[in-house]
Each structure stands twice: as C-alpha cells, then as structure tokens.
Amino acid sequence: MFDWLETSKDNAAPSEARKLFINGEWTPAAGDTTFDDHNPTTGDLFAQCADASQADVDAAIAAAKAAQPAWAALPPAARASFFYKAAELFTERQEQFVQVLIAETGSGFGKAMFECSLVPLALREAAGLTTREIGEILPSQVPGKVNRAVRAPAGVVGVISPWNFPLYLSLRGFVYALALGNTAILKPSEDSPVSGGLMMAELFADAGFPAGVFNVVTTGRDGAAMVGDSFVNDKRVNVLSFTGSTHVGKILNTACAQAFKPIMLELGGKNPILVLEDADLDRAVDLAFFGAFMHQGQICMSADKIIVADKIYDAFLEKFVAKTKNFVPTNPQEQTCVIGPIINDRQLQRITALIAEAQEQGAKVQSGGAAQAPFFEATILTDVTPEMRVWNEEIFGPATIVVRAESVQDAIDMANDTPYGLSASVVTSDIAMGEMIAERINAGMVHVNDSTVHDEPHCPFSGFGASGGGGKWGPKGAIQAFTKQRWISTQRVPHQLPF
C-alpha cells in the first residue's frame, strides 16, 4: 500500500510524482509533466501529481472501452464481489483516508470521518445493484405479442469530481455505473487528486478490479478543460458524470446537448432552513450552525439562508450568534477543528469580496466577517435584501444570512426565491405541518427537523434548476442514468395484417 501521506519535496524528480492509473498500471504523464498539490492550511507542497496530456486521456478512454464488454459479461455475483472486497479494504485503511482528507483538503476530523462513513455504504449499495431488476414486461394491444423493456450498460462513463467531498463524491460519480457493467475514467479536482482519485485507484486495484475498468487521470487547473472536451467529444465515452460548480456544469451540459450525449449533474445550492415559531430554539440553532459551517460551508448543501419566524427571530439570532462566536478558525490537524481553511486563495478572495460587497450595500455582520488567510471567520449576516449578490449566489464558505419571516407563506416564498433547488430543511414541533411545508419548497431534497447537509447513499440525491437535475444520484437513479433502454417485442402468434 502506498504511503499517501509521504509529502513530495520541492525538488522531487517527475518520476517521483503520483502517477496516473490507466489500464491497471501506474504510469507517468506523457512528457513527465507534473503539477503541485498544496496543503491548504500550511501552503506546503502535499504532493506532485502527473499532469495528464491529451494522449494520456485517450489512452484511458481506450482502456475503458476495451475492458467494458468483458466486465459487463461477468455474472452479477462476480462483479459484486469486487465491491465487497473494496469495502473491506477501505474499512482497514480508513484512518489513512481520514488523514489525507485533513492534509490535502483542510477537512476537520469530524467532517473527514463523516465522509469516510459513507464510502462502505456506497460500495455495498453498488454490490447490491448488480442484481437489481432492470427490465420490464409490458402489455400489448396486439394479441400474441410480448413487449420487453430491457436495459444494458451505457458503455464508458467520463467522471469529473470536486474537491470539497472528494472521496465520496468521486466514488458516487462512478461506483453505481461500474456495478451496472460500465467502465469509467475519473478526473478528480486539481485541489484533491490524491483523496479524490488516486487513493481509490489503489483501493480498486487491490480489490482485484480488472485492468481498464476504472482509470484515473489527474491534471492541473489548465488541463481541466481538455479533459472535459475529451469526455464530451470522444464517441467512445457514452455518458458524463459531473459534480461541481453551476458555471462549469452549464458549459458541460450545453456541450453534451450539442453532442447528443447524456450527462448527470449535481451543481451548487442556495439552501434554506425554515425555523417556524414553534421550533425548539436550541435545536434549531444547532441545526443551523451545522448546516452553515460544516466543512467551512464548502458543501453544495450548506445552509446559506436561515429564515426565522418573526416571533422568535431575535431570540434565535442572539443564540445563533453566541454559539458561532465560540468557534474560531483552527488548524484541521486539531481534532476539535470546526472552522478549517478555505481550499485555495481564489475561493478565499471570492468569499471576502462577496461579504464586503454585502456590507457596502447595507448588510450587517453579526459575527465574523473577516479573512484570516487561509481561514475565513464563521460569519452571520443580517439585513440582507434580494438585490444583493449574497442573497442570490452560493457563498460556498463559512457565511450565512439570517432573515425574518412575517408568516409561513413569507418563509416559503423566500426559500423559493432562488435559481437553485438542491436542499432545504424545516424545523418545527408540528411534524405534519413540517411535511406539508416541505412539499411546497422547490428543492430536490427537504429534511424536516434536520440539517440541509444530509446524504444517504441509497436515497435519491438531486436538485432542480441551477442545482442540476436531469437525474437522480443513488442506485435507483443510476439505472436510468447509466443504462440504455430498448423495447424488444416478439410476436409469438401470427396476427392479421391490414394489407
């Protein structure tokens, strides 16, 4: 097993870089080109990684294409055995995965453990998917005819994954596709190539997955577009799987439409928590804090907008601010870390500018509000209006807004005042009321008396509008996304033709 925590040196030779994983082999990039992967907390070099060229991506696609027929032809139990073995190995290696998430992405210990807890669940769900029913017998208006709707693997899946939950979101992007008989090429984020891709390549290789079934190509920031273009335009790639920003997702979605190629998207969110006047105040504060500040707010499901009933607004805000001020930015190597570093300078500058602009336009900072590079303080804004960018844009950092709702309808209207539609929550003592309100919120996932940040691998994970849509993440949605359906009819008894 590789020591993924062994940090590369500034003068490391290209041959010492973390290599690409293509067709079951660890290989350097063509030309031995590399890029640097930095620890976001210290700025130190975490690893040097192979910077894939077009030739490398082509080789990975060719390997996946060649491996797919034999992989799909394996009996379901044989395919399932690889996923069970990977789950077993992951459990043995979980501590190293946790430590790499902390060092490479600035994850706190609790966040890293939460992310790792989802991995064995997803692997075992994938194993179970190999024997899930994927066909139907349909009635016919024609006597003696049998209609079958049958499904087969789509083929090769190109996967592009993000840095914020790199391990789980990379895995989710391809694991169900593999279970259904597809093969995959993963391009992880340049900010998390190790935890988001290369460690999984080792895990899958050690679990015995055949060569070419799963491939990983890493690139620096400048190479990302090249990989995306390859996945879109190469006819050997049949489906795209993308988790990331709405901006990039829109570009890929448009390109895929022009190429008549399906794409699975999970993008950003502007996720509200509705706190009704009968809510348990302390519980509501805890849920809002967790939803807003888990992993420094760098989660697509983070609670950007806390909508509180007028009757309890002042009491809620006082308690929420008091709790937030207790949590200062901390090195994620400390197990008590809650507010860790921002992933890179670009994102830190964006958050800083967004908060400063809101203040200039009249928003008030109740807590935090300042950068302490590489950190940003846990921030609460009030007096935010719909004209401000911070009302409409995903923050993707440790900041949230708290707004007053004059009525339940007012709260629902503000929750739905967004181009996004990923996650939401309703906090109330009246469970029936909470469920009825949940049905009126325009989001793919609504959690009553829980945080907006919640995922279970077997449940349908999806959003509306600028949050993606067009498919459901999870085993059942994967059947729709990663298999192609055919209608095959058989006329068992000759019938009278009209002429």
C-alpha positions in Angstrom: 0.0 0.0 0.0 1.3 3.4 -0.9 2.1 5.9 1.8 -0.1 8.7 0.6 0.9 11.0 3.4 4.6 11.0 2.3 4.9 14.6 1.1 6.7 15.3 -2.1 9.7 17.6 -1.9 10.1 20.8 -3.9 12.9 19.3 -5.8 11.3 16.0 -6.5 12.0 14.5 -9.9 9.0 13.9 -12.2 9.4 10.2 -11.7 8.6 10.6 -8.0 5.3 12.2 -8.7 2.0 10.5 -8.1 1.3 8.7 -11.3 -1.8 8.2 -13.5 -3.7 5.0 -13.2 -4.5 3.7 -16.7 -5.4 0.1 -17.7 -4.4 -1.2 -14.3 -0.9 0.3 -14.4 0.7 3.3 -12.6 2.2 5.5 -15.3 3.7 8.9 -15.6 2.1 11.5 -17.8 3.4 11.8 -21.4 6.4 14.1 -21.2 6.7 13.5 -17.4 4.8 16.7 -16.8 3.5 17.3 -13.2 1.5 19.8 -11.1 1.7 20.7 -7.5 -1.0 19.8 -4.9 -0.7 22.0 -1.8 -1.9 21.6 1.8 -4.5 24.5 2.1 -3.7 25.1 5.8 0.1 25.4 5.6 0.6 26.1 1.9 3.2 23.4 1.9 3.6 21.0 -1.0 1.4 18.0 -0.3 2.2 16.0 -3.5 3.3 16.3 -7.0 1.0 14.6 -9.4 1.2 13.6 -13.1 -0.4 16.3 -15.3 -2.2 14.2 -18.0 -1.9 15.2 -21.7 -4.4 14.5 -24.4 -2.5 11.3 -25.2 -3.0 10.1 -21.6 -6.7 10.8 -21.7 -7.0 9.0 -25.0 -5.2 6.0 -23.5 -7.5 5.9 -20.5 -10.6 6.1 -22.7 -9.2 3.3 -24.9 -8.5 1.1 -21.9 -12.1 1.7 -20.5 -13.6 0.9 -23.9 -11.6 -2.3 -24.3 -12.4 -3.5 -20.8 -16.1 -2.8 -20.9 -17.6 -5.8 -22.7 -15.8 -8.4 -20.6 -16.7 -6.5 -17.4 -20.4 -6.3 -18.4 -20.4 -10.0 -19.2 -19.3 -11.1 -15.7 -22.0 -12.8 -13.6 -23.6 -10.3 -11.1 -22.1 -12.1 -8.1 -18.7 -11.8 -9.6 -19.0 -8.1 -10.1 -20.5 -7.7 -6.6 -17.5 -9.5 -5.0 -15.1 -6.7 -6.1 -17.2 -4.0 -4.4 -17.5 -6.1 -1.2 -13.7 -6.5 -1.2 -13.2 -2.8 -1.7 -15.5 -2.0 1.2 -13.5 -4.4 3.4 -10.2 -2.9 2.4 -11.5 0.6 2.9 -12.5 -0.1 6.4 -9.0 -1.3 7.1 -7.5 1.8 5.6 -10.0 4.4 6.8 -7.5 6.1 9.1 -5.2 7.0 6.3 -8.0 8.2 4.1 -9.1 10.5 7.0 -5.6 11.9 7.4 -5.2 12.6 3.7 -8.5 14.4 3.6 -7.3 16.6 6.5 -3.9 17.3 5.0 -5.0 17.7 1.3 -8.4 19.5 1.6 -8.4 21.1 5.1 -11.2 18.8 6.3 -11.7 18.7 10.0 -11.6 15.3 11.7 -15.3 15.1 12.2 -16.0 16.0 8.5 -13.4 13.5 7.3 -14.9 10.8 9.5 -18.4 11.6 8.2 -17.2 11.5 4.6 -15.5 8.2 5.1 -18.5 6.7 6.8 -20.4 7.0 3.5 -17.9 5.1 1.5 -18.5 1.5 2.7 -22.3 2.1 2.5 -22.0 3.2 -1.2 -19.7 0.3 -2.1 -22.2 -2.2 -0.6 -25.1 -0.5 -2.3 -23.2 -0.8 -5.5 -22.7 -4.5 -4.9 -26.5 -4.9 -4.4 -27.2 -3.1 -7.6 -25.6 -5.8 -9.7 -28.8 -8.0 -9.2 -31.4 -5.2 -9.2 -34.2 -5.6 -11.6 -33.5 -3.6 -14.8 -36.2 -4.9 -17.2 -40.0 -5.0 -17.6 -42.6 -6.9 -19.4 -45.2 -4.6 -20.8 -48.7 -5.4 -22.0 -49.6 -5.2 -25.7 -52.7 -4.2 -27.7 -51.8 -6.9 -30.2 -52.8 -10.5 -29.5 -49.8 -12.8 -29.2 -47.3 -10.1 -28.8 -44.8 -9.8 -25.8 -43.2 -6.4 -25.1 -39.9 -6.4 -23.2 -38.2 -3.2 -22.0 -34.6 -4.3 -21.5 -31.6 -2.3 -20.3 -27.9 -2.7 -21.0 -24.8 -0.8 -19.7 -24.3 2.5 -21.5 -20.6 1.8 -22.0 -17.9 4.2 -20.9 -18.5 6.9 -18.3 -16.4 10.0 -18.0 -16.4 11.4 -14.4 -15.4 14.8 -13.2 -15.5 15.3 -9.4 -15.0 18.2 -7.0 -12.6 18.9 -4.1 -15.0 19.6 -1.2 -16.1 16.0 -0.5 -13.6 14.5 -3.0 -13.6 10.9 -1.7 -17.3 10.3 -1.5 -18.4 12.5 -4.4 -15.8 10.9 -6.7 -16.9 7.5 -5.7 -20.6 8.3 -6.1 -19.8 9.6 -9.6 -18.8 6.2 -10.9 -19.4 3.3 -8.4 -23.1 2.6 -9.5 -22.1 2.9 -13.1 -19.5 0.2 -12.6 -21.9 -2.0 -10.8 -24.2 -1.9 -13.8 -21.4 -3.1 -16.1 -20.0 0.2 -17.3 -16.3 1.2 -17.1 -15.1 4.7 -16.1 -12.4 7.3 -16.4 -12.2 9.7 -13.4 -10.7 13.1 -13.5 -10.5 14.4 -9.8 -10.1 18.1 -8.9 -6.6 19.5 -9.1 -7.1 20.5 -5.5 -7.7 16.9 -4.3 -6.1 14.5 -6.8 -5.0 12.1 -4.1 -8.0 11.8 -1.9 -10.4 12.3 -4.8 -8.9 9.8 -7.2 -5.5 8.1 -6.8 -6.2 6.5 -3.4 -9.3 5.0 -4.8 -7.4 3.7 -7.8 -5.1 1.8 -5.4 -8.1 0.6 -3.4 -9.9 -0.7 -6.5 -6.7 -2.3 -7.9 -6.1 -4.1 -4.6 -9.7 -5.2 -4.5 -9.0 -7.0 -7.8 -11.0 -5.0 -10.3 -9.9 -5.9 -13.8 -7.5 -3.6 -15.7 -9.2 -0.9 -17.6 -12.5 -1.0 -15.6 -11.5 2.0 -13.5 -9.0 4.6 -14.6 -7.8 7.9 -13.1 -6.2 10.8 -14.9 -5.1 13.8 -12.9 -4.4 17.3 -14.4 -3.6 20.7 -13.1 -6.2 23.5 -13.4 -5.1 24.3 -17.0 -5.8 20.8 -18.2 -9.3 20.5 -16.8 -11.0 21.9 -20.0 -9.1 19.5 -22.2 -10.4 16.5 -20.2 -13.9 17.9 -20.3 -13.7 18.4 -24.0 -12.4 14.9 -24.5 -15.3 13.4 -22.5 -17.8 15.4 -24.4 -16.4 14.9 -27.9 -14.9 11.4 -27.9 -17.6 9.0 -29.2 -16.1 6.2 -27.1 -17.4 8.0 -24.0 -21.1 7.4 -23.7 -22.2 9.3 -20.6 -20.7 12.1 -18.4 -21.0 12.4 -14.7 -20.2 15.8 -13.2 -20.3 17.2 -9.7 -19.1 20.8 -9.3 -19.9 24.4 -9.9 -23.1 25.6 -11.7 -20.9 27.6 -14.1 -18.9 24.6 -15.3 -21.9 22.3 -15.2 -23.8 24.7 -17.5 -20.9 24.7 -20.0 -20.7 20.9 -20.0 -24.5 20.5 -20.2 -24.6 22.7 -23.3 -21.7 20.9 -24.9 -23.3 17.5 -24.2 -26.6 18.6 -25.6 -24.8 19.6 -28.9 -23.1 16.2 -28.9 -26.4 14.4 -28.1 -24.6 12.9 -25.0 -26.3 12.3 -21.7 -24.8 13.9 -18.6 -25.5 13.5 -14.8 -25.2 16.8 -13.0 -25.0 17.8 -9.3 -24.2 21.5 -9.0 -24.5 24.3 -6.5 -27.2 25.3 -4.0 -28.6 28.2 -2.1 -30.1 26.1 0.6 -32.6 27.5 3.2 -33.5 26.4 6.7 -37.0 27.5 7.7 -37.3 27.9 11.5 -41.0 28.0 12.5 -42.2 29.8 15.6 -42.9 26.5 17.4 -39.4 25.2 16.9 -37.2 24.0 19.7 -34.9 27.1 19.7 -31.7 25.4 20.9 -32.2 22.5 18.5 -32.8 25.0 15.6 -29.6 26.9 16.5 -27.6 23.6 16.4 -29.1 22.6 13.1 -28.4 26.0 11.6 -24.9 26.0 12.8 -24.1 22.6 11.5 -25.8 23.3 8.2 -24.0 26.6 7.7 -20.5 25.8 9.0 -19.8 22.1 8.4 -16.6 22.0 6.4 -16.4 25.8 6.4 -19.6 26.0 4.4 -17.8 24.4 1.4 -20.6 21.9 0.7 -23.3 22.1 -2.0 -25.9 21.5 0.7 -24.7 24.2 3.1 -27.3 26.4 4.6 -26.8 29.8 3.1 -30.2 31.3 4.1 -31.7 30.9 7.6 -35.3 32.0 7.5 -36.8 32.5 11.0 -40.3 33.2 12.2 -40.7 36.8 13.4 -41.9 35.8 16.8 -38.6 34.0 17.7 -36.2 35.9 15.3 -34.5 38.0 18.0 -34.1 35.1 20.4 -32.8 32.8 17.7 -30.3 35.3 16.4 -28.9 36.0 19.8 -28.3 32.3 20.5 -27.0 31.6 17.0 -24.5 34.5 17.2 -23.4 33.5 20.6 -22.7 29.9 19.5 -20.9 31.0 16.4 -18.6 33.3 18.2 -17.3 30.3 20.2 -15.8 28.7 17.1 -12.7 30.4 15.8 -10.7 29.1 12.7 -8.4 26.2 13.7 -5.8 24.0 12.1 -7.7 20.9 11.0 -5.0 18.7 12.5 -6.7 19.5 15.8 -9.5 17.1 16.4 -11.7 19.9 17.7 -11.5 21.8 14.5 -14.8 23.0 13.2 -13.8 26.0 11.1 -10.8 25.0 9.0 -9.1 26.6 6.0 -10.6 27.7 2.7 -9.4 25.4 -0.1 -7.4 28.0 -2.0 -6.7 31.7 -2.4 -9.2 32.1 -5.3 -12.0 30.9 -3.2 -10.9 32.9 -0.1 -10.8 36.1 -2.2 -14.2 35.4 -3.7 -15.8 34.9 -0.2 -14.1 38.1 1.1 -15.4 40.1 -1.8 -18.9 38.8 -1.6 -19.2 39.6 2.2 -17.5 43.1 1.7 -19.9 44.0 -1.1 -22.9 43.0 1.0 -21.7 45.2 3.8 -21.3 48.1 1.5 -24.9 47.6 0.4 -26.2 47.7 3.9 -25.9 44.2 5.3 -24.8 43.9 8.9 -22.2 41.5 10.2 -23.3 39.9 13.4 -20.4 37.6 13.8 -17.1 37.1 11.9 -16.9 38.8 8.5 -13.1 38.8 8.0 -10.4 36.7 6.4 -7.5 35.4 8.3 -5.7 33.6 5.5 -6.1 30.8 4.8 -9.2 31.0 7.0 -12.4 33.0 6.9 -14.2 33.6 10.2 -17.6 32.0 10.7 -19.9 34.8 9.6 -23.5 35.7 10.1 -25.2 38.5 8.1 -28.5 40.2 8.7 -30.3 43.0 6.8 -29.6 41.2 3.5 -32.0 42.1 0.7 -32.9 40.3 -2.5 -30.9 42.9 -4.6 -27.6 41.7 -3.0 -25.5 39.0 -4.6 -25.2 37.3 -1.3 -28.9 36.7 -1.3 -28.8 35.0 -4.7 -25.4 33.5 -5.1 -24.0 30.4 -3.5 -21.4 31.5 -0.9 -19.5 28.2 -0.6 -17.7 29.4 2.5 -18.4 29.8 6.3 -21.0 32.5 6.0 -24.8 32.5 6.1 -27.6 35.1 6.2 -30.5 35.2 8.7 -33.7 36.8 7.6 -37.1 37.4 9.3 -40.3 35.8 8.0 -43.6 37.5 8.8 -45.6 34.3 8.0 -45.2 30.8 6.9 -46.1 31.8 3.4 -43.5 34.5 3.6 -40.9 32.0 4.7 -41.8 29.6 1.8 -41.6 32.5 -0.7 -38.1 33.5 0.4 -37.0 29.9 0.4 -38.1 29.5 -3.2 -36.6 32.9 -4.3 -33.5 31.3 -5.9 -32.5 29.9 -9.2 -31.2 26.9 -7.3 -33.1 24.0 -5.8 -30.9 21.4 -4.1 -31.6 21.0 -0.3 -33.7 22.6 2.3 -34.9 22.0 5.8 -37.9 22.8 8.0 -37.6 23.0 11.8 -40.9 22.7 13.8 -42.6 20.9 16.6 -45.5 20.2 14.3 -44.3 17.2 12.2 -47.4 17.2 10.0 -47.0 20.9 9.3 -43.3 20.5 8.6 -44.1 17.8 6.0 -46.7 19.9 4.3 -44.3 22.8 4.1 -41.6 20.5 2.7 -43.8 19.6 -0.2 -44.1 23.3 -1.1 -40.4 24.1 -1.2 -38.8 23.9 -4.6 -35.9 21.7 -3.7 -34.9 18.1 -4.7 -34.4 17.2 -1.0 -36.2 18.7 2.0 -35.4 17.5 5.6 -37.9 18.0 8.4 -36.1 18.7 11.7 -32.7 18.1 10.4 -29.9 20.0 8.6 -29.7 20.7 4.9 -26.5 18.8 5.0 -27.6 15.2 4.8 -27.0 12.2 2.5 -27.7 8.5 2.5 -26.2 6.6 -0.4 -29.4 4.6 -1.1 -31.7 7.6 -1.3 -32.3 9.8 -4.4 -30.0 12.8 -4.3 -30.8 15.5 -6.8 -31.7 19.1 -7.3 -33.7 21.4 -9.5 -32.8 24.4 -11.7 -29.3 25.7 -11.3 -28.6 22.8 -8.9 -28.5 20.3 -11.7 -31.4 18.0 -12.1 -32.0 15.7 -15.0 -31.2 12.6 -13.0 -31.0 11.1 -9.5 -27.8 10.1 -7.7 -28.1 6.8 -6.0 -28.7 3.2 -7.0 -32.2 3.6 -8.5 -31.3 6.7 -10.4 -28.1 5.1 -11.7 -30.2 2.6 -13.6 -31.8 5.4 -15.5 -28.5 7.3 -16.0 -26.0 4.6 -16.8 -28.0 2.1 -18.8 -29.7 2.3 -22.2 -33.2 1.0 -22.6 -34.5 -0.9 -25.6 -38.0 -2.0 -26.4 -38.0 -5.6 -27.9 -41.2 -7.1 -29.0 -41.9 -10.7 -30.0 -45.0 -11.7 -32.0 -45.4 -15.2 -30.7 -48.7 -15.8 -32.6 -49.1 -14.6 -36.2 -51.7 -11.8 -36.4 -53.7 -10.4 -39.3 -52.1 -7.6 -41.1 -54.2 -4.8 -42.5 -52.9 -5.3 -46.1 
